[in-house]
Amino acid sequence: MKNFKPFNIQHIQIDQLDQFRPSKDNYYLVFWWKNIPLGHLWLYCNNITLNESSFRQQVEDSVEIAIHYYSSNQSIEARPLWKTYLLENDQEQLGHELGKIIPTQISTTGGDAKLSVVVCTRNRPQAI
């Protein structure tokens, strides 16, 4: 474990990717559209070939499933526009397109909410 390098956790709005300035750290990135989580990405410091284009492609891959889910009731033509805006770094158009696809608030439809709690510990059962 002497070579372990911790991860810097950052939450990033999907239409503000250009504000992320990676250094030589490991990163765990969580991508959001307003209050909706879209995906996550692990970046390792040994990934020295990361440029803006490949970074945006990795972001697209990580959020595509969630955006596809929200756009499933949209026309087929509307779906790929967000990808174009993301890859071209057109933040204004990306925000506008995501605003049409993704609801700003997710409503739950009744029912009991289920919750799991995980407590991570080792060799200290008395503390729990």
Stockholm file with secondary structure:
# STOCKHOLM 1.0

chainA/1-128         MKNFKPFNIQHIQIDQLDQFRPSKDNYYLVFWWKNIPLGHLWLYCNNITLNESSFRQQVEDSVEIAIHYYSSNQSIEARPLWKTYLLENDQEQLGHELGKIIPTQISTTGGDAKLSVVVCTRNRPQAI
#=GR chainA/1-128 SS CTTCCCEEEEEEEGGGGGGCCCCSSEEEEEEEETTEEEEEEEECTTCTTCCHHHHHHHHHHHHHHHHHHHGGGSCGGGTTHHHHHHHTTCHHHHHHHHHHHSCSSCCCCSSCCCCCCCCCCSSCGGGC
#=GC SS_cons         CTTCCCEEEEEEEGGGGGGCCCCSSEEEEEEEETTEEEEEEEECTTCTTCCHHHHHHHHHHHHHHHHHHHGGGSCGGGTTHHHHHHHTTCHHHHHHHHHHHSCSSCCCCSSCCCCCCCCCCSSCGGGC
//
